[in-house]
């Protein structure tokens, strides 16, 4: 008769097997900080080799110039291969190069998470052309490059996972984020189209739409604790912001064996904000 410890260990192993990414090779864009980093670490915990894309300029602006090196070290500490690829997605062709380098470094690519994005909180009519182009290039056109470069190999191998990171702003827009919200909606639409096209080939394509999450991007909003509490109270029925770790669990579901029969989904991880609250 097995002991309680043996039973618990067996059960834990069975759960881990359901969410296994052992032997999988993943690229997470925007993978050095916040949500992207947490997803990359979760994948490494599940047994994947992980390449992260990063922008040194963006990490430095967050006060984390060594974030990519730290994340890769944490991936390797979990027993997998890890590498960092610096690329400026505002430059045409850089997203394609990023995928090619990930494939070369990992020996192939099974999983792609499109997490890198930018936003500018500005009134719609006040947005200058160069900032509109900047958002368009990084938030949508780079996504097309990533998908065009990564998905043919997945189709050929008859296995793949693609996860685009959307936003609550797809369905609950804010006037000062009109361009960001519209591009996230376009990305979601693209994911739905590709999900139907690639489903016969063992490739799933899903979208994860976070609500208010505590990230480096909105750290400035947390400087005033009282104001941040007010923001959280009004953000969703749960009356709190989400944590990046809570998003990583959803990503693991959609990118592991556990998500093998899920495609074309838009997982609303919003604390209930999407319910019209």
Backbone torsions as a table, in degrees:
resi	resn	phi	psi	omega
1	UNK	NA	120.9	-179.6
2	UNK	-66.4	149.9	178.9
3	UNK	-76.1	167.9	178.4
4	UNK	-61.8	-35.7	178.2
5	UNK	-66.6	-39.6	179.1
6	UNK	-66.7	-40.0	177.8
7	UNK	-64.1	-44.2	179.6
8	UNK	-62.3	-41.1	179.1
9	UNK	-65.4	-41.3	178.4
10	UNK	-63.2	-43.6	179.9
11	UNK	-64.5	-41.2	179.1
12	UNK	-63.1	-39.8	178.9
13	UNK	-65.8	-36.9	179.6
14	UNK	-67.0	-41.5	177.5
15	UNK	-64.6	-44.3	179.3
16	UNK	-60.2	-36.3	-179.9
17	UNK	-66.1	-35.7	178.5
18	UNK	-61.8	-36.0	-177.2
19	UNK	-104.4	21.8	-175.4
20	UNK	-68.2	142.1	169.4
21	UNK	-125.4	24.3	-178.4
22	UNK	-58.6	129.0	179.2
23	UNK	83.5	-5.5	179.4
24	UNK	-84.7	152.3	-179.3
25	UNK	-121.1	120.7	-171.1
26	UNK	-122.2	147.5	170.2
27	UNK	-119.4	125.6	176.9
28	UNK	-116.5	113.5	177.9
29	UNK	-80.5	149.7	-173.1
30	UNK	61.7	35.9	-168.7
31	UNK	-91.8	8.4	-176.1
32	UNK	-93.0	-21.5	-176.9
33	UNK	-137.7	162.1	169.3
34	UNK	51.6	-130.5	-174.0
35	UNK	-60.7	-44.3	-179.9
36	UNK	-60.3	-43.6	178.1
37	UNK	-61.2	-45.2	-176.8
38	UNK	-64.0	-37.3	176.2
39	UNK	-65.6	-44.5	179.4
40	UNK	-59.4	-43.0	179.6
41	UNK	-66.9	-40.3	177.8
42	UNK	-61.2	-41.0	178.0
43	UNK	-63.8	-41.7	178.0
44	UNK	-64.1	-39.8	175.9
45	UNK	-59.0	-33.8	-178.1
46	UNK	-85.4	2.1	173.8
47	UNK	104.9	4.4	-177.4
48	UNK	-84.3	154.8	164.2
49	UNK	-88.5	137.0	-169.6
50	UNK	-132.6	128.1	168.6
51	UNK	-103.7	137.4	175.9
52	UNK	-115.3	137.7	169.5
53	UNK	-91.1	146.2	178.2
54	UNK	-151.4	162.5	173.1
55	UNK	-118.4	115.3	179.7
56	UNK	-60.4	-39.2	-179.2
57	UNK	-63.2	-42.6	179.8
58	UNK	-66.3	-43.8	-179.7
59	UNK	-63.4	-39.8	179.1
60	UNK	-64.7	-38.6	178.2
61	UNK	-63.3	-29.9	176.2
62	UNK	-80.5	-4.7	-176.0
63	UNK	81.9	20.4	-177.1
64	UNK	-129.5	62.2	-174.2
65	UNK	-63.3	-22.8	-178.3
66	UNK	-103.3	18.3	-174.7
67	UNK	-59.7	-39.3	-177.6
68	UNK	-65.2	-44.1	178.8
69	UNK	-62.6	-41.0	179.3
70	UNK	-63.8	-43.5	-179.1
71	UNK	-65.6	-43.3	178.3
72	UNK	-62.7	-40.6	177.5
73	UNK	-61.3	-39.2	179.2
74	UNK	-69.1	-34.9	175.5
75	UNK	-64.3	-48.0	-179.0
76	UNK	-64.7	-32.6	178.8
77	UNK	-63.8	-18.8	178.9
78	UNK	-92.2	4.0	172.6
79	UNK	98.2	-1.2	-178.9
80	UNK	-105.0	172.4	173.1
81	UNK	-78.9	143.2	177.5
82	UNK	-141.9	142.6	174.9
83	UNK	-150.4	154.0	-179.9
84	UNK	-115.1	138.6	-179.4
85	UNK	-126.2	114.5	178.8
86	UNK	-85.8	133.3	179.2
87	UNK	-157.4	142.6	176.0
88	UNK	-101.4	103.1	-174.7
89	UNK	-71.8	-5.4	174.2
90	UNK	-77.8	-9.7	179.6
91	UNK	-99.8	121.3	179.3
92	UNK	-54.1	135.2	178.2
93	UNK	93.7	-17.6	-177.4
94	UNK	-69.5	-34.4	178.3
95	UNK	-67.2	-39.4	176.5
96	UNK	-62.4	-44.0	178.8
97	UNK	-60.5	-39.3	-179.9
98	UNK	-58.4	-46.0	178.9
99	UNK	-64.0	-43.2	-179.2
100	UNK	-61.8	-40.1	179.4
101	UNK	-69.0	-36.1	176.7
102	UNK	-64.3	-42.8	178.8
103	UNK	-63.3	-42.8	179.5
104	UNK	-65.3	-41.5	-176.3
105	UNK	-74.5	-31.8	-177.0
106	UNK	-102.4	-10.2	-178.4
107	UNK	83.9	15.5	-179.1
108	UNK	146.6	176.8	-179.4
109	UNK	-145.2	122.7	-179.7
110	UNK	-107.4	-26.6	-172.5
111	UNK	-134.6	132.9	175.6
112	UNK	-127.5	125.9	174.2
113	UNK	-115.4	118.7	-179.8
114	UNK	-94.9	95.7	-174.4
115	UNK	-113.1	-26.3	-176.6
116	UNK	-64.7	131.6	176.5
117	UNK	-160.2	165.3	176.8
118	UNK	-133.7	158.8	175.5
119	UNK	-149.3	158.0	179.1
120	UNK	-137.4	117.5	179.2
121	UNK	-82.7	91.9	-177.7
122	UNK	-143.8	144.1	175.2
123	UNK	-56.4	139.9	-173.2
124	UNK	-52.8	-47.8	-176.6
125	UNK	-73.6	-11.2	-179.8
126	UNK	-96.7	-4.7	-178.2
127	UNK	-73.5	121.5	177.3
128	UNK	-72.8	158.2	-176.1
129	UNK	-57.7	-39.8	-176.5
130	UNK	-66.5	-32.7	178.5
131	UNK	-76.3	-31.3	173.6
132	UNK	-65.1	-46.2	178.5
133	UNK	-61.2	-39.6	179.0
134	UNK	-60.0	-46.6	178.7
135	UNK	-67.6	-42.0	179.2
136	UNK	-60.1	-43.5	-177.5
137	UNK	-65.1	-47.5	-174.6
138	UNK	-80.1	-41.8	-171.6
139	UNK	-85.3	-15.8	-178.3
140	UNK	-135.4	-53.9	-176.5
141	UNK	-64.7	-36.4	176.2
142	UNK	-65.8	-34.3	176.6
143	UNK	-61.1	-42.9	177.9
144	UNK	-60.3	-44.5	178.3
145	UNK	-59.0	-46.9	-179.0
146	UNK	-58.4	-47.2	-177.1
147	UNK	-68.0	-42.7	179.7
148	UNK	-62.9	-32.8	-177.8
149	UNK	-82.9	-33.2	-172.9
150	UNK	-91.1	-34.9	-167.7
151	UNK	-75.6	-31.0	178.3
152	UNK	-57.9	-39.8	178.6
153	UNK	-66.0	-37.5	176.8
154	UNK	-63.2	-44.3	178.9
155	UNK	-61.2	-42.4	-179.0
156	UNK	-64.1	-38.7	-179.4
157	UNK	-83.9	-6.5	178.8
158	UNK	63.6	33.2	175.4
159	UNK	-162.4	134.5	176.4
160	UNK	-176.3	156.5	175.6
161	UNK	-133.0	127.1	174.1
162	UNK	-122.9	129.9	177.5
163	UNK	-130.3	118.7	172.8
164	UNK	-97.2	140.2	177.6
165	UNK	-95.6	113.7	179.7
166	UNK	-96.5	-140.2	-176.6
167	UNK	-166.6	152.1	170.7
168	UNK	-56.3	-25.1	-178.6
169	UNK	-65.8	-13.3	173.9
170	UNK	-59.6	-39.3	-175.5
171	UNK	-116.0	-18.1	178.9
172	UNK	-126.9	70.4	-172.4
173	UNK	-70.3	157.8	172.1
174	UNK	-115.0	135.0	-176.1
175	UNK	-55.3	-34.7	-178.2
176	UNK	-81.6	1.0	177.7
177	UNK	-124.5	32.2	-172.9
178	UNK	-59.9	-44.5	-178.9
179	UNK	-68.0	-46.7	177.5
180	UNK	-55.8	-48.8	-177.5
181	UNK	-63.1	-43.5	-178.1
182	UNK	-66.4	-35.2	178.8
183	UNK	-71.9	-35.6	174.5
184	UNK	-64.3	-38.2	176.4
185	UNK	-63.9	-41.5	178.6
186	UNK	-63.6	-41.1	178.9
187	UNK	-63.2	-42.2	177.7
188	UNK	-61.1	-43.5	178.7
189	UNK	-61.3	-41.1	177.5
190	UNK	-60.9	-43.0	-180.0
191	UNK	-62.0	-40.6	179.1
192	UNK	-63.2	-44.8	179.3
193	UNK	-60.6	-43.6	-178.6
194	UNK	-71.7	-31.0	178.8
195	UNK	-59.6	-45.3	179.6
196	UNK	-66.6	-39.2	-176.5
197	UNK	-69.1	-37.7	-172.8
198	UNK	-98.7	-6.6	-178.3
199	UNK	-55.8	-38.5	-179.5
200	UNK	-67.1	-10.5	-174.6
201	UNK	-109.0	17.5	176.6
202	UNK	76.1	16.8	-179.4
203	UNK	-110.7	121.5	177.6
204	UNK	-100.0	146.6	178.3
205	UNK	-133.6	118.9	-177.9
206	UNK	-134.5	164.4	179.6
207	UNK	-124.0	136.1	176.1
208	UNK	-113.8	121.2	-176.0
209	UNK	-111.9	96.7	178.2
210	UNK	-73.9	153.8	168.8
211	UNK	-90.5	-142.0	177.4
212	UNK	-71.5	117.3	-178.9
213	UNK	-124.7	139.3	177.4
214	UNK	-74.9	107.6	-177.5
215	UNK	-132.5	174.6	175.6
216	UNK	-63.2	-33.5	-178.0
217	UNK	-60.8	-38.1	-178.6
218	UNK	-106.9	20.6	178.9
219	UNK	-59.2	-32.2	179.9
220	UNK	-61.8	-26.6	179.7
221	UNK	-77.0	-15.0	-178.3
222	UNK	-96.4	1.6	179.9
223	UNK	-64.7	-35.4	176.3
224	UNK	-99.2	102.6	-174.0
225	UNK	-59.2	-39.3	-178.6
226	UNK	-66.9	-43.1	179.9
227	UNK	-66.5	-38.9	178.7
228	UNK	-63.7	-38.9	177.6
229	UNK	-62.9	-39.7	177.1
230	UNK	-63.6	-42.0	179.1
231	UNK	-61.6	-44.2	-179.5
232	UNK	-63.8	-42.6	-177.3
233	UNK	-60.0	-31.9	-177.5
234	UNK	-99.8	3.9	-172.1
235	UNK	-85.1	-26.3	-174.1
236	UNK	-171.3	163.4	176.9
237	UNK	-56.8	-28.9	177.4
238	UNK	-72.1	-13.9	176.0
239	UNK	57.7	38.3	174.4
240	UNK	-157.9	161.0	172.4
241	UNK	-80.9	153.1	174.0
242	UNK	-80.4	164.0	175.7
243	UNK	-107.3	151.5	-177.2
244	UNK	-59.6	-32.3	178.8
245	UNK	-62.9	-30.7	178.4
246	UNK	-69.8	-29.8	176.2
247	UNK	-76.4	-32.8	-178.7
248	UNK	-64.5	-35.4	177.6
249	UNK	-63.1	-40.4	177.7
250	UNK	-65.5	-40.8	178.5
251	UNK	-63.1	-40.3	179.7
252	UNK	-63.4	-41.4	176.4
253	UNK	-56.3	-48.6	-172.9
254	UNK	-77.2	-16.0	-176.1
255	UNK	-112.6	-0.2	-178.8
256	UNK	-106.9	-173.1	177.0
257	UNK	-61.9	-28.1	-177.8
258	UNK	-62.2	-25.8	-177.7
259	UNK	-99.6	22.9	-171.4
260	UNK	-63.6	-22.3	-177.8
261	UNK	-113.1	20.7	178.9
262	UNK	-115.2	118.6	174.4
263	UNK	-149.7	149.7	-177.9
264	UNK	74.8	14.3	-177.6
265	UNK	-88.8	150.4	170.2
266	UNK	-119.2	98.5	-176.7
267	UNK	-82.1	112.5	-177.8
268	UNK	-88.1	99.0	178.8
269	UNK	-101.1	74.2	-166.3
270	UNK	-122.0	5.1	-174.1
271	UNK	66.7	17.6	178.8
272	UNK	97.3	0.8	-177.5
273	UNK	-61.0	-33.1	-177.0
274	UNK	-69.8	-8.7	-177.7
275	UNK	-78.0	2.9	179.7
276	UNK	91.5	13.8	-177.9
277	UNK	-70.1	NA	NA
